[in-house]
Amino acid sequence: MKKIVFFLLTCLVAVFLLGGCSAESGRVPVSKTVIDPTCLTEGYTEWTYSDGYVMRDNFTAKTDHDFVPFTEGTQPGLIRYVCRNCGLEKTEYVGEEISTEVTVDPLRPRPSFADGEVMICSMILENTTEDAVRAIRAAEANGAYGFMVYVSCLRKEDRTLEDLQQIMYCTDLPVLAIAYNVSLFGAQSLSFDDMADLLRLSVQAGAAAVDLQGFMWSDDTRASLTQYRAYWEAKGFDMSFASANPAEVCADPAVLEKQRAFTDEIHAMGAEVLLSVHASVQMNAGQIVALGKFMEAQGIDIAKIVLSGSSKDTVLEHLEACKVLSEELQCKFSVHGQSTLSRLMCPMFGSYIAFCVDEYTQVQTNIQIELDTMADLFEDGELKCDLEMLVDLFASPEMKGAR
Ligand SMILES: [Zn+2]
């Protein structure tokens, strides 16, 4: 009994001391801040004491996400929401449900991504296999010729052979698999080998093609361009593009050999390779053509070059390059800059891929052409657009929205 009384007394003293009233410790709270909870973090009260000690208590639970609809397109049956606090997205399907039933037929011949006249390609960035299947089928109904699926955007648990097969077999149109270090929730850190493995798995699952990034297995592509420019010039290549200091163009022969081995491997599996360069600089037509030829020499099926610049002058350089490349390259190419005008017109001058979005979302940055719009310009791969259509198009609210 005595022990218990002593214990209680000790507790009382302790509470008295911790209460901040003790002259002995000198610890007096000098400020109190109440932090409200959000959908990402709990709320709490923060006490700062005179000696600099900081303490938090009175924790409160996280709040629900505050979803607001932000779909700008007109696609029926689909609403996208984004949390106004944390940016989390969710997709809601209303009205007629798109089936996610998929029959995997391993005997189906693999479709080709590269053998058409033009590829009106819908970009698919979804977090789950089911959402990707729905998005592909919705875009197919809206006129897409093929799809670029960011397999790296899928949740980790959906990056399996079985899940990827659902995506590759939900359509008979060709799917190109992309594994980049972006996801719907910010950057991730896949190694080069992780990305290559994910692409191999996608091909195994039935993908028609893969996106090989120009900087795969390179530590520093810009340094390699400086170091090996003379090496390639001695072999007869026009390396004038190196003066523009583009990103993602590797010139290191050892790294290119590794990329070539990967390309050969994908070809041996029956799929195609698109080599992509996001140059992040402006280039003139001559430099773009030289780069296209350097990329073609890597043995790939499509050379994709994305350039900076949105002025009319840069668009003219892109169009000039497209005209020359369509005469001088054996492989397909895709060239465009960062403007609607360039994205819209380059396919009219021989650039193979018209990158489209079926539905504008925050992730897709609203810079690509809307699928309906691009599909309307072509009929069975033939351009059917005239000047009057173009004028109407640029006056339309959709194009103003896409700048
Ligand atoms: Zn939230």
Boltz pocket constraint, residues with backbone or C-beta under 6 A from the ligand:
constraints:
  - pocket:
      binder: B
      contacts: [[A, 39], [A, 40], [A, 64], [A, 65], [A, 66], [A, 83], [A, 84], [A, 85], [A, 86], [A, 87], [A, 88]]
      max_distance: 6.0
